[in-house]
Structure formats: C-alpha cells, structure tokens
Amino acid sequence: MLGNKGSLSQQINLATGIPTEIFWKKRSFLSYSVDDRMSWARKRQTKREEDAAYCLFGIFDIQLPVLYGEGKKKVLIRLRKAIHESMGNPPPPPPPPPPPHPPFFQHQLPPPPPPPLQKLSDMRSYIETQPSFRVPSSKL
C-alpha cells in the first residue's frame, strides 16, 4: 500500500481508531482528550511490551528517553507523569504499593492442634466452639 497519511486516512482510521480529520489537518490530535488518545493505541500489538507505551509518546507530543528493559508498567508511570506536567497539572500520586505477602512458610504449615482435653468440662467447651454440621439421612 503506497500513499500518504491523507490518502490512507480511512485505512489508518479502521486500524487505529484515529479520526481521519487529523490526517487532513482539520483538527490537531492534541485537541482530543487523554482518554481518546489512549484508546487509539489500545489495540496496538508490539513485539516488546514497552513499545505499547512508547508508541504513545508521539500521540501525546511527549519526549522521554526510551529505556528497553524497564517494563511497560514503569514506562506508563513515566508517561502519565509527563502528560500531567505537559497539561500544567501536578503529577498524579504514585500507584499504591502491592499488599504485603505473608512469609512463605505461613502458607505451608497446618493449623495448630487443639489443646489437650484434661477433663469433661474442657471437652464440652471445646465442642461448643466447633462449627455444627449435619449428616444427611441419605448418608447414614
């Protein structure tokens, strides 16, 4: 397919969702909302995960260094911060840290055994703390 952005605007629109009026210079891509511009790259398929974020640099008119190996999540954090700064907004707060995981061994140990029963009253109090259950009559 040979042509320029204008002559291929319909095909580009179908593939990306970018409005054709941008290619005919009837409207600037910067006049579209952040959400609209993000949606243009939503279906984009790339070989490297970072490229899915790097392709947004031009759509947002942002110049950031390309750092392969940093991962898509980190690139998107840098991009989000740069977008907010370019719009005159304070940078967004960083994403919350992931919840702490319990140590590995806590998942592997069985629950502690019940305390030893010394007398009948201990047995009654132990039984009262246990959940009740029923055996269906068909299983008897």
N, CA, C and O atoms as a GROMACS GRO file, in nm:
protein
  560
    1MET      N    1   0.084  -0.117   0.000
    1MET     CA    2   0.000   0.000   0.000
    1MET      C    3   0.089   0.124   0.000
    1MET      O    4   0.162   0.149   0.096
    2LEU      N    5   0.083   0.199  -0.105
    2LEU     CA    6   0.159   0.323  -0.112
    2LEU      C    7   0.063   0.440  -0.100
    2LEU      O    8  -0.050   0.435  -0.149
    3GLY      N    9   0.110   0.544  -0.037
    3GLY     CA   10   0.028   0.663  -0.022
    3GLY      C   11   0.081   0.749   0.090
    3GLY      O   12   0.191   0.725   0.142
    4ASN      N   13   0.004   0.848   0.129
    4ASN     CA   14   0.042   0.934   0.241
    4ASN      C   15  -0.069   0.928   0.347
    4ASN      O   16  -0.170   0.860   0.328
    5LYS      N   17  -0.049   0.998   0.457
    5LYS     CA   18  -0.148   0.993   0.566
    5LYS      C   19  -0.287   1.033   0.519
    5LYS      O   20  -0.387   0.975   0.562
    6GLY      N   21  -0.294   1.131   0.431
    6GLY     CA   22  -0.424   1.176   0.383
    6GLY      C   23  -0.494   1.072   0.298
    6GLY      O   24  -0.611   1.042   0.319
    7SER      N   25  -0.420   1.017   0.201
    7SER     CA   26  -0.483   0.920   0.110
    7SER      C   27  -0.512   0.787   0.178
    7SER      O   28  -0.598   0.712   0.133
    8LEU      N   29  -0.441   0.757   0.285
    8LEU     CA   30  -0.463   0.632   0.358
    8LEU      C   31  -0.542   0.653   0.487
    8LEU      O   32  -0.550   0.563   0.571
    9SER      N   33  -0.600   0.771   0.503
    9SER     CA   34  -0.665   0.804   0.630
    9SER      C   35  -0.777   0.707   0.668
    9SER      O   36  -0.793   0.675   0.786
   10GLN      N   37  -0.854   0.660   0.570
   10GLN     CA   38  -0.962   0.566   0.601
   10GLN      C   39  -0.907   0.434   0.655
   10GLN      O   40  -0.958   0.380   0.753
   11GLN      N   41  -0.803   0.382   0.591
   11GLN     CA   42  -0.743   0.256   0.636
   11GLN      C   43  -0.679   0.272   0.774
   11GLN      O   44  -0.691   0.184   0.859
   12ILE      N   45  -0.611   0.385   0.795
   12ILE     CA   46  -0.549   0.410   0.925
   12ILE      C   47  -0.657   0.422   1.032
   12ILE      O   48  -0.640   0.372   1.144
   13ASN      N   49  -0.766   0.489   0.999
   13ASN     CA   50  -0.877   0.504   1.094
   13ASN      C   51  -0.934   0.368   1.132
   13ASN      O   52  -0.960   0.344   1.250
   14LEU      N   53  -0.953   0.281   1.035
   14LEU     CA   54  -1.008   0.148   1.065
   14LEU      C   55  -0.913   0.066   1.153
   14LEU      O   56  -0.958  -0.009   1.240
   15ALA      N   57  -0.783   0.080   1.131
   15ALA     CA   58  -0.685   0.003   1.208
   15ALA      C   59  -0.661   0.059   1.347
   15ALA      O   60  -0.635  -0.017   1.441
   16THR      N   61  -0.670   0.192   1.363
   16THR     CA   62  -0.630   0.254   1.490
   16THR      C   63  -0.741   0.326   1.564
   16THR      O   64  -0.734   0.343   1.686
   17GLY      N   65  -0.843   0.368   1.493
   17GLY     CA   66  -0.947   0.450   1.555
   17GLY      C   67  -0.914   0.598   1.554
   17GLY      O   68  -0.994   0.679   1.603
   18ILE      N   69  -0.799   0.635   1.501
   18ILE     CA   70  -0.762   0.777   1.494
   18ILE      C   71  -0.851   0.844   1.390
   18ILE      O   72  -0.857   0.797   1.276
   19PRO      N   73  -0.920   0.953   1.426
   19PRO     CA   74  -1.011   1.020   1.332
   19PRO      C   75  -0.938   1.069   1.206
   19PRO      O   76  -0.824   1.116   1.212
   20THR      N   77  -1.007   1.058   1.093
   20THR     CA   78  -0.947   1.098   0.964
   20THR      C   79  -0.919   1.248   0.957
   20THR      O   80  -0.829   1.289   0.885
   21GLU      N   81  -0.994   1.329   1.031
   21GLU     CA   82  -0.974   1.475   1.025
   21GLU      C   83  -0.835   1.515   1.072
   21GLU      O   84  -0.785   1.622   1.035
   22ILE      N   85  -0.772   1.431   1.153
   22ILE     CA   86  -0.634   1.460   1.197
   22ILE      C   87  -0.539   1.452   1.078
   22ILE      O   88  -0.450   1.536   1.063
   23PHE      N   89  -0.558   1.351   0.993
   23PHE     CA   90  -0.467   1.332   0.879
   23PHE      C   91  -0.485   1.440   0.773
   23PHE      O   92  -0.392   1.469   0.697
   24TRP      N   93  -0.603   1.500   0.767
   24TRP     CA   94  -0.628   1.608   0.672
   24TRP      C   95  -0.601   1.744   0.735
   24TRP      O   96  -0.629   1.848   0.675
   25LYS      N   97  -0.545   1.742   0.857
   25LYS     CA   98  -0.508   1.864   0.932
   25LYS      C   99  -0.626   1.957   0.956
   25LYS      O  100  -0.611   2.079   0.960
   26LYS      N  101  -0.745   1.898   0.970
   26LYS     CA  102  -0.864   1.977   1.003
   26LYS      C  103  -0.875   1.996   1.154
   26LYS      O  104  -0.942   2.088   1.202
   27ARG      N  105  -0.808   1.909   1.227
   27ARG     CA  106  -0.810   1.918   1.373
   27ARG      C  107  -0.681   1.858   1.426
   27ARG      O  108  -0.634   1.756   1.376
   28SER      N  109  -0.624   1.922   1.529
   28SER     CA  110  -0.499   1.873   1.588
   28SER      C  111  -0.528   1.754   1.680
   28SER      O  112  -0.630   1.751   1.749
   29PHE      N  113  -0.437   1.657   1.679
   29PHE     CA  114  -0.455   1.543   1.769
   29PHE      C  115  -0.447   1.586   1.915
   29PHE      O  116  -0.500   1.518   2.003
   30LEU      N  117  -0.380   1.700   1.942
   30LEU     CA  118  -0.368   1.748   2.080
   30LEU      C  119  -0.501   1.804   2.133
   30LEU      O  120  -0.515   1.824   2.254
   31SER      N  121  -0.597   1.828   2.045
   31SER     CA  122  -0.727   1.880   2.090
   31SER      C  123  -0.818   1.768   2.142
   31SER      O  124  -0.924   1.795   2.198
   32TYR      N  125  -0.777   1.644   2.125
   32TYR     CA  126  -0.855   1.531   2.174
   32TYR      C  127  -0.820   1.502   2.320
   32TYR      O  128  -0.709   1.533   2.365
   33SER      N  129  -0.912   1.444   2.392
   33SER     CA  130  -0.890   1.414   2.534
   33SER      C  131  -0.782   1.306   2.550
   33SER      O  132  -0.750   1.233   2.457
   34VAL      N  133  -0.728   1.300   2.670
   34VAL     CA  134  -0.627   1.198   2.702
   34VAL      C  135  -0.687   1.060   2.680
   34VAL      O  136  -0.621   0.972   2.623
   35ASP      N  137  -0.810   1.038   2.725
   35ASP     CA  138  -0.874   0.907   2.708
   35ASP      C  139  -0.890   0.870   2.561
   35ASP      O  140  -0.866   0.756   2.522
   36ASP      N  141  -0.930   0.968   2.478
   36ASP     CA  142  -0.943   0.941   2.334
   36ASP      C  143  -0.809   0.898   2.276
   36ASP      O  144  -0.802   0.799   2.202
   37ARG      N  145  -0.705   0.972   2.308
   37ARG     CA  146  -0.573   0.940   2.251
   37ARG      C  147  -0.520   0.807   2.303
   37ARG      O  148  -0.455   0.733   2.228
   38MET      N  149  -0.548   0.775   2.429
   38MET     CA  150  -0.507   0.644   2.483
   38MET      C  151  -0.578   0.532   2.407
   38MET      O  152  -0.520   0.427   2.379
   39SER      N  153  -0.705   0.554   2.374
   39SER     CA  154  -0.782   0.450   2.305
   39SER      C  155  -0.725   0.419   2.166
   39SER      O  156  -0.742   0.307   2.117
   40TRP      N  157  -0.659   0.514   2.103
   40TRP     CA  158  -0.603   0.491   1.970
   40TRP      C  159  -0.495   0.382   1.973
   40TRP      O  160  -0.472   0.316   1.872
   41ALA      N  161  -0.430   0.365   2.086
   41ALA     CA  162  -0.322   0.266   2.094
   41ALA      C  163  -0.365   0.139   2.166
   41ALA      O  164  -0.285   0.047   2.181
   42ARG      N  165  -0.489   0.132   2.209
   42ARG     CA  166  -0.535   0.018   2.290
   42ARG      C  167  -0.519  -0.116   2.218
   42ARG      O  168  -0.484  -0.215   2.281
   43LYS      N  169  -0.546  -0.120   2.089
   43LYS     CA  170  -0.539  -0.247   2.016
   43LYS      C  171  -0.402  -0.273   1.954
   43LYS      O  172  -0.380  -0.376   1.890
   44ARG      N  173  -0.312  -0.182   1.973
   44ARG     CA  174  -0.181  -0.194   1.910
   44ARG      C  175  -0.107  -0.318   1.962
   44ARG      O  176  -0.104  -0.342   2.082
   45GLN      N  177  -0.049  -0.393   1.871
   45GLN     CA  178   0.028  -0.512   1.908
   45GLN      C  179   0.175  -0.484   1.879
   45GLN      O  180   0.212  -0.436   1.772
   46THR      N  181   0.259  -0.515   1.977
   46THR     CA  182   0.402  -0.489   1.964
   46THR      C  183   0.481  -0.613   2.004
   46THR      O  184   0.430  -0.700   2.074
   47LYS      N  185   0.605  -0.620   1.960
   47LYS     CA  186   0.690  -0.733   1.997
   47LYS      C  187   0.745  -0.717   2.138
   47LYS      O  188   0.755  -0.814   2.213
   48ARG      N  189   0.778  -0.595   2.175
   48ARG     CA  190   0.829  -0.567   2.310
   48ARG      C  191   0.720  -0.496   2.389
   48ARG      O  192   0.652  -0.408   2.336
   49GLU      N  193   0.705  -0.535   2.514
   49GLU     CA  194   0.595  -0.478   2.594
   49GLU      C  195   0.608  -0.327   2.611
   49GLU      O  196   0.506  -0.257   2.617
   50GLU      N  197   0.730  -0.276   2.618
   50GLU     CA  198   0.749  -0.132   2.635
   50GLU      C  199   0.701  -0.053   2.513
   50GLU      O  200   0.656   0.061   2.526
   51ASP      N  201   0.709  -0.114   2.394
   51ASP     CA  202   0.670  -0.044   2.272
   51ASP      C  203   0.523  -0.003   2.273
   51ASP      O  204   0.486   0.096   2.210
   52ALA      N  205   0.439  -0.079   2.343
   52ALA     CA  206   0.298  -0.042   2.353
   52ALA      C  207   0.283   0.093   2.423
   52ALA      O  208   0.190   0.168   2.394
   53ALA      N  209   0.374   0.124   2.514
   53ALA     CA  210   0.373   0.254   2.582
   53ALA      C  211   0.452   0.358   2.502
   53ALA      O  212   0.411   0.474   2.494
   54TYR      N  213   0.565   0.317   2.444
   54TYR     CA  214   0.647   0.413   2.369
   54TYR      C  215   0.572   0.471   2.249
   54TYR      O  216   0.597   0.585   2.211
   55CYS      N  217   0.481   0.395   2.190
   55CYS     CA  218   0.407   0.447   2.074
   55CYS      C  219   0.316   0.563   2.114
   55CYS      O  220   0.270   0.637   2.027
   56LEU      N  221   0.290   0.580   2.242
   56LEU     CA  222   0.205   0.690   2.289
   56LEU      C  223   0.282   0.822   2.298
   56LEU      O  224   0.220   0.928   2.305
   57PHE      N  225   0.414   0.817   2.299
   57PHE     CA  226   0.493   0.940   2.312
   57PHE      C  227   0.454   1.042   2.206
   57PHE      O  228   0.432   1.158   2.238
   58GLY      N  229   0.447   1.000   2.080
   58GLY     CA  230   0.412   1.091   1.972
   58GLY      C  231   0.269   1.139   1.980
   58GLY      O  232   0.240   1.255   1.953
   59ILE      N  233   0.178   1.049   2.018
   59ILE     CA  234   0.036   1.085   2.029
   59ILE      C  235   0.016   1.195   2.133
   59ILE      O  236  -0.075   1.277   2.121
   60PHE      N  237   0.101   1.195   2.236
   60PHE     CA  238   0.090   1.296   2.342
   60PHE      C  239   0.193   1.407   2.328
   60PHE      O  240   0.200   1.496   2.413
   61ASP      N  241   0.273   1.402   2.222
   61ASP     CA  242   0.376   1.502   2.197
   61ASP      C  243   0.470   1.513   2.318
   61ASP      O  244   0.503   1.622   2.365
   62ILE      N  245   0.511   1.397   2.367
   62ILE     CA  246   0.598   1.386   2.485
   62ILE      C  247   0.734   1.332   2.439
   62ILE      O  248   0.741   1.240   2.357
   63GLN      N  249   0.841   1.390   2.492
   63GLN     CA  250   0.974   1.340   2.462
   63GLN      C  251   1.035   1.285   2.590
   63GLN      O  252   1.067   1.359   2.683
   64LEU      N  253   1.050   1.154   2.592
   64LEU     CA  254   1.111   1.085   2.705
   64LEU      C  255   1.213   0.986   2.650
   64LEU      O  256   1.200   0.940   2.536
   65PRO      N  257   1.315   0.954   2.729
   65PRO     CA  258   1.411   0.854   2.681
   65PRO      C  259   1.346   0.716   2.672
   65PRO      O  260   1.261   0.680   2.754
   66VAL      N  261   1.388   0.640   2.573
   66VAL     CA  262   1.342   0.503   2.555
   66VAL      C  263   1.439   0.413   2.630
   66VAL      O  264   1.558   0.410   2.600
   67LEU      N  265   1.387   0.340   2.728
   67LEU     CA  266   1.471   0.255   2.813
   67LEU      C  267   1.421   0.111   2.806
   67LEU      O  268   1.342   0.068   2.890
   68TYR      N  269   1.468   0.038   2.706
   68TYR     CA  270   1.423  -0.101   2.694
   68TYR      C  271   1.466  -0.181   2.815
   68TYR      O  272   1.578  -0.167   2.864
   69GLY      N  273   1.377  -0.265   2.862
   69GLY     CA  274   1.404  -0.346   2.980
   69GLY      C  275   1.336  -0.294   3.105
   69GLY      O  276   1.333  -0.363   3.206
   70GLU      N  277   1.282  -0.171   3.100
   70GLU     CA  278   1.219  -0.115   3.220
   70GLU      C  279   1.078  -0.170   3.242
   70GLU      O  280   1.026  -0.159   3.353
   71GLY      N  281   1.018  -0.227   3.142
   71GLY     CA  282   0.885  -0.283   3.157
   71GLY      C  283   0.775  -0.181   3.128
   71GLY      O  284   0.793  -0.061   3.148
   72LYS      N  285   0.663  -0.232   3.080
   72LYS     CA  286   0.551  -0.147   3.038
   72LYS      C  287   0.497  -0.064   3.153
   72LYS      O  288   0.462   0.053   3.135
   73LYS      N  289   0.488  -0.123   3.271
   73LYS     CA  290   0.430  -0.053   3.386
   73LYS      C  291   0.510   0.073   3.420
   73LYS      O  292   0.452   0.179   3.443
   74LYS      N  293   0.642   0.062   3.423
   74LYS     CA  294   0.726   0.178   3.456
   74LYS      C  295   0.719   0.285   3.348
   74LYS      O  296   0.719   0.404   3.378
   75VAL      N  297   0.714   0.242   3.220
   75VAL     CA  298   0.703   0.339   3.111
   75VAL      C  299   0.573   0.416   3.125
   75VAL      O  300   0.571   0.538   3.109
   76LEU      N  301   0.464   0.346   3.154
   76LEU     CA  302   0.334   0.413   3.166
   76LEU      C  303   0.331   0.510   3.284
   76LEU      O  304   0.266   0.614   3.276
   77ILE      N  305   0.401   0.478   3.392
   77ILE     CA  306   0.409   0.570   3.506
   77ILE      C  307   0.483   0.697   3.462
   77ILE      O  308   0.439   0.808   3.493
   78ARG      N  309   0.596   0.681   3.391
   78ARG     CA  310   0.671   0.798   3.343
   78ARG      C  311   0.588   0.880   3.245
   78ARG      O  312   0.586   1.003   3.251
   79LEU      N  313   0.518   0.811   3.155
   79LEU     CA  314   0.435   0.880   3.056
   79LEU      C  315   0.322   0.956   3.124
   79LEU      O  316   0.295   1.071   3.090
   80ARG      N  317   0.256   0.892   3.218
   80ARG     CA  318   0.145   0.957   3.290
   80ARG      C  319   0.192   1.084   3.359
   80ARG      O  320   0.124   1.187   3.355
   81LYS      N  321   0.308   1.076   3.422
   81LYS     CA  322   0.363   1.193   3.490
   81LYS      C  323   0.394   1.305   3.389
   81LYS      O  324   0.362   1.421   3.414
   82ALA      N  325   0.454   1.269   3.275
   82ALA     CA  326   0.487   1.369   3.172
   82ALA      C  327   0.361   1.431   3.112
   82ALA      O  328   0.360   1.550   3.082
   83ILE      N  329   0.256   1.352   3.093
   83ILE     CA  330   0.130   1.405   3.038
   83ILE      C  331   0.072   1.508   3.134
   83ILE      O  332   0.032   1.616   3.091
   84HIS      N  333   0.068   1.475   3.262
   84HIS     CA  334   0.014   1.569   3.360
   84HIS      C  335   0.096   1.698   3.365
   84HIS      O  336   0.040   1.807   3.372
   85GLU      N  337   0.228   1.684   3.360
   85GLU     CA  338   0.314   1.803   3.362
   85GLU      C  339   0.295   1.888   3.237
   85GLU      O  340   0.295   2.011   3.245
   86SER      N  341   0.277   1.824   3.120
   86SER     CA  342   0.260   1.900   2.996
   86SER      C  343   0.126   1.974   2.994
   86SER      O  344   0.112   2.073   2.922
   87MET      N  345   0.030   1.927   3.071
   87MET     CA  346  -0.101   1.992   3.077
   87MET      C  347  -0.107   2.094   3.190
   87MET      O  348  -0.212   2.154   3.214
   88GLY      N  349   0.005   2.114   3.260
   88GLY     CA  350   0.009   2.211   3.369
   88GLY      C  351  -0.052   2.159   3.498
   88GLY      O  352  -0.077   2.237   3.590
   89ASN      N  353  -0.075   2.031   3.506
   89ASN     CA  354  -0.130   1.971   3.628
   89ASN      C  355  -0.017   1.915   3.714
   89ASN      O  356   0.088   1.880   3.661
   90PRO      N  357  -0.039   1.908   3.845
   90PRO     CA  358   0.063   1.841   3.926
   90PRO      C  359   0.067   1.693   3.890
   90PRO      O  360  -0.034   1.637   3.847
   91PRO      N  361   0.182   1.631   3.907
   91PRO     CA  362   0.190   1.489   3.872
   91PRO      C  363   0.095   1.408   3.960
   91PRO      O  364   0.071   1.443   4.075
   92PRO      N  365   0.041   1.300   3.906
   92PRO     CA  366  -0.050   1.216   3.985
   92PRO      C  367   0.026   1.145   4.095
   92PRO      O  368   0.147   1.126   4.084
   93PRO      N  369  -0.043   1.104   4.201
   93PRO     CA  370   0.027   1.030   4.305
   93PRO      C  371   0.073   0.895   4.250
   93PRO      O  372   0.010   0.840   4.160
   94PRO      N  373   0.181   0.844   4.304
   94PRO     CA  374   0.227   0.713   4.255
   94PRO      C  375   0.124   0.606   4.290
   94PRO      O  376   0.048   0.622   4.385
   95PRO      N  377   0.123   0.497   4.214
   95PRO     CA  378   0.028   0.391   4.246
   95PRO      C  379   0.059   0.332   4.383
   95PRO      O  380   0.175   0.332   4.425
   96PRO      N  381  -0.043   0.282   4.453
   96PRO     CA  382  -0.017   0.226   4.586
   96PRO      C  383   0.070   0.102   4.577
   96PRO      O  384   0.065   0.030   4.477
   97PRO      N  385   0.150   0.077   4.680
   97PRO     CA  386   0.234  -0.043   4.677
   97PRO      C  387   0.147  -0.167   4.686
   97PRO      O  388   0.036  -0.162   4.740
   98PRO      N  389   0.196  -0.278   4.635
   98PRO     CA  390   0.118  -0.402   4.645
   98PRO      C  391   0.105  -0.444   4.791
   98PRO      O  392   0.191  -0.411   4.872
   99PRO      N  393  -0.001  -0.516   4.826
   99PRO     CA  394  -0.016  -0.558   4.965
   99PRO      C  395   0.097  -0.654   5.002
   99PRO      O  396   0.143  -0.732   4.919
  100PRO      N  397   0.141  -0.648   5.128
  100PRO     CA  398   0.250  -0.737   5.169
  100PRO      C  399   0.202  -0.883   5.168
  100PRO      O  400   0.088  -0.913   5.203
  101HIS      N  401   0.292  -0.969   5.129
  101HIS     CA  402   0.260  -1.112   5.129
  101HIS      C  403   0.311  -1.174   5.259
  101HIS      O  404   0.420  -1.138   5.305
  102PRO      N  405   0.236  -1.265   5.317
  102PRO     CA  406   0.288  -1.332   5.437
  102PRO      C  407   0.409  -1.416   5.399
  102PRO      O  408   0.423  -1.457   5.284
  103PRO      N  409   0.495  -1.441   5.495
  103PRO     CA  410   0.612  -1.524   5.464
  103PRO      C  411   0.570  -1.658   5.406
  103PRO      O  412   0.462  -1.709   5.434
  104PHE      N  413   0.657  -1.714   5.325
  104PHE     CA  414   0.628  -1.839   5.254
  104PHE      C  415   0.586  -1.950   5.350
  104PHE      O  416   0.491  -2.023   5.322
  105PHE      N  417   0.657  -1.964   5.461
  105PHE     CA  418   0.631  -2.077   5.550
  105PHE      C  419   0.493  -2.073   5.614
  105PHE      O  420   0.442  -2.177   5.653
  106GLN      N  421   0.430  -1.956   5.625
  106GLN     CA  422   0.298  -1.948   5.685
  106GLN      C  423   0.194  -2.020   5.600
  106GLN      O  424   0.093  -2.069   5.653
  107HIS      N  425   0.217  -2.027   5.471
  107HIS     CA  426   0.122  -2.095   5.383
  107HIS      C  427   0.139  -2.246   5.389
  107HIS      O  428   0.049  -2.320   5.349
  108GLN      N  429   0.252  -2.294   5.437
  108GLN     CA  430   0.283  -2.435   5.429
  108GLN      C  431   0.251  -2.512   5.558
  108GLN      O  432   0.242  -2.634   5.555
  109LEU      N  433   0.235  -2.442   5.668
  109LEU     CA  434   0.214  -2.510   5.795
  109LEU      C  435   0.067  -2.542   5.817
  109LEU      O  436  -0.019  -2.459   5.786
  110PRO      N  437   0.037  -2.661   5.871
  110PRO     CA  438  -0.102  -2.692   5.905
  110PRO      C  439  -0.143  -2.612   6.028
  110PRO      O  440  -0.057  -2.564   6.101
  111PRO      N  441  -0.273  -2.598   6.053
  111PRO     CA  442  -0.315  -2.525   6.173
  111PRO      C  443  -0.269  -2.599   6.299
  111PRO      O  444  -0.254  -2.721   6.298
  112PRO      N  445  -0.248  -2.525   6.407
  112PRO     CA  446  -0.203  -2.592   6.531
  112PRO      C  447  -0.312  -2.686   6.583
  112PRO      O  448  -0.430  -2.661   6.563
  113PRO      N  449  -0.271  -2.794   6.652
  113PRO     CA  450  -0.371  -2.887   6.706
  113PRO      C  451  -0.446  -2.823   6.822
  113PRO      O  452  -0.394  -2.730   6.884
  114PRO      N  453  -0.566  -2.871   6.852
  114PRO     CA  454  -0.638  -2.816   6.967
  114PRO      C  455  -0.564  -2.850   7.096
  114PRO      O  456  -0.488  -2.946   7.100
  115PRO      N  457  -0.587  -2.773   7.200
  115PRO     CA  458  -0.520  -2.804   7.327
  115PRO      C  459  -0.569  -2.939   7.381
  115PRO      O  460  -0.683  -2.979   7.353
  116PRO      N  461  -0.485  -3.008   7.457
  116PRO     CA  462  -0.527  -3.139   7.510
  116PRO      C  463  -0.646  -3.122   7.605
  116PRO      O  464  -0.656  -3.024   7.680
  117LEU      N  465  -0.735  -3.219   7.601
  117LEU     CA  466  -0.854  -3.215   7.687
  117LEU      C  467  -0.822  -3.288   7.817
  117LEU      O  468  -0.792  -3.407   7.816
  118GLN      N  469  -0.830  -3.217   7.928
  118GLN     CA  470  -0.794  -3.274   8.058
  118GLN      C  471  -0.915  -3.331   8.132
  118GLN      O  472  -0.905  -3.433   8.200
  119LYS      N  473  -1.027  -3.265   8.118
  119LYS     CA  474  -1.145  -3.309   8.191
  119LYS      C  475  -1.269  -3.291   8.105
  119LYS      O  476  -1.262  -3.232   7.997
  120LEU      N  477  -1.381  -3.340   8.152
  120LEU     CA  478  -1.506  -3.336   8.077
  120LEU      C  479  -1.548  -3.193   8.044
  120LEU      O  480  -1.600  -3.168   7.935
  121SER      N  481  -1.527  -3.099   8.137
  121SER     CA  482  -1.567  -2.960   8.110
  121SER      C  483  -1.485  -2.901   7.995
  121SER      O  484  -1.536  -2.821   7.917
  122ASP      N  485  -1.356  -2.941   7.984
  122ASP     CA  486  -1.273  -2.896   7.871
  122ASP      C  487  -1.331  -2.948   7.740
  122ASP      O  488  -1.334  -2.877   7.639
  123MET      N  489  -1.377  -3.073   7.744
  123MET     CA  490  -1.432  -3.133   7.624
  123MET      C  491  -1.560  -3.062   7.581
  123MET      O  492  -1.581  -3.037   7.462
  124ARG      N  493  -1.646  -3.029   7.678
  124ARG     CA  494  -1.770  -2.958   7.645
  124ARG      C  495  -1.739  -2.820   7.584
  124ARG      O  496  -1.796  -2.783   7.482
  125SER      N  497  -1.648  -2.745   7.647
  125SER     CA  498  -1.618  -2.612   7.594
  125SER      C  499  -1.554  -2.621   7.455
  125SER      O  500  -1.577  -2.535   7.370
  126TYR      N  501  -1.473  -2.725   7.433
  126TYR     CA  502  -1.412  -2.743   7.301
  126TYR      C  503  -1.520  -2.773   7.197
  126TYR      O  504  -1.520  -2.715   7.088
  127ILE      N  505  -1.612  -2.862   7.229
  127ILE     CA  506  -1.719  -2.899   7.136
  127ILE      C  507  -1.807  -2.779   7.104
  127ILE      O  508  -1.850  -2.762   6.990
  128GLU      N  509  -1.833  -2.694   7.203
  128GLU     CA  510  -1.918  -2.576   7.181
  128GLU      C  511  -1.853  -2.475   7.086
  128GLU      O  512  -1.923  -2.397   7.021
  129THR      N  513  -1.722  -2.475   7.078
  129THR     CA  514  -1.654  -2.379   6.988
  129THR      C  515  -1.644  -2.429   6.845
  129THR      O  516  -1.610  -2.353   6.754
  130GLN      N  517  -1.675  -2.557   6.823
  130GLN     CA  518  -1.664  -2.614   6.688
  130GLN      C  519  -1.791  -2.586   6.607
  130GLN      O  520  -1.900  -2.583   6.663
  131PRO      N  521  -1.776  -2.565   6.478
  131PRO     CA  522  -1.895  -2.542   6.396
  131PRO      C  523  -1.983  -2.667   6.392
  131PRO      O  524  -1.933  -2.780   6.393
  132SER      N  525  -2.111  -2.646   6.388
  132SER     CA  526  -2.202  -2.760   6.384
  132SER      C  527  -2.210  -2.814   6.242
  132SER      O  528  -2.182  -2.743   6.146
  133PHE      N  529  -2.247  -2.939   6.231
  133PHE     CA  530  -2.263  -3.000   6.100
  133PHE      C  531  -2.373  -3.104   6.108
  133PHE      O  532  -2.407  -3.152   6.216
  134ARG      N  533  -2.426  -3.137   5.992
  134ARG     CA  534  -2.530  -3.239   5.984
  134ARG      C  535  -2.490  -3.341   5.878
  134ARG      O  536  -2.431  -3.308   5.776
  135VAL      N  537  -2.524  -3.463   5.907
  135VAL     CA  538  -2.505  -3.568   5.808
  135VAL      C  539  -2.641  -3.595   5.748
  135VAL      O  540  -2.735  -3.629   5.820
  136PRO      N  541  -2.655  -3.581   5.618
  136PRO     CA  542  -2.785  -3.608   5.557
  136PRO      C  543  -2.828  -3.752   5.585
  136PRO      O  544  -2.745  -3.843   5.586
  137SER      N  545  -2.957  -3.771   5.606
  137SER     CA  546  -3.008  -3.905   5.638
  137SER      C  547  -2.978  -4.004   5.526
  137SER      O  548  -2.968  -4.124   5.551
  138SER      N  549  -2.964  -3.956   5.405
  138SER     CA  550  -2.932  -4.046   5.294
  138SER      C  551  -2.791  -4.103   5.306
  138SER      O  552  -2.760  -4.204   5.243
  139LYS      N  553  -2.706  -4.040   5.385
  139LYS     CA  554  -2.568  -4.085   5.401
  139LYS      C  555  -2.550  -4.177   5.522
  139LYS      O  556  -2.442  -4.231   5.542
  140LEU      N  557  -2.655  -4.195   5.602
  140LEU     CA  558  -2.644  -4.279   5.721
  140LEU      C  559  -2.656  -4.425   5.690
  140LEU      O  560  -2.648  -4.508   5.780
   0.00000   0.00000   0.00000
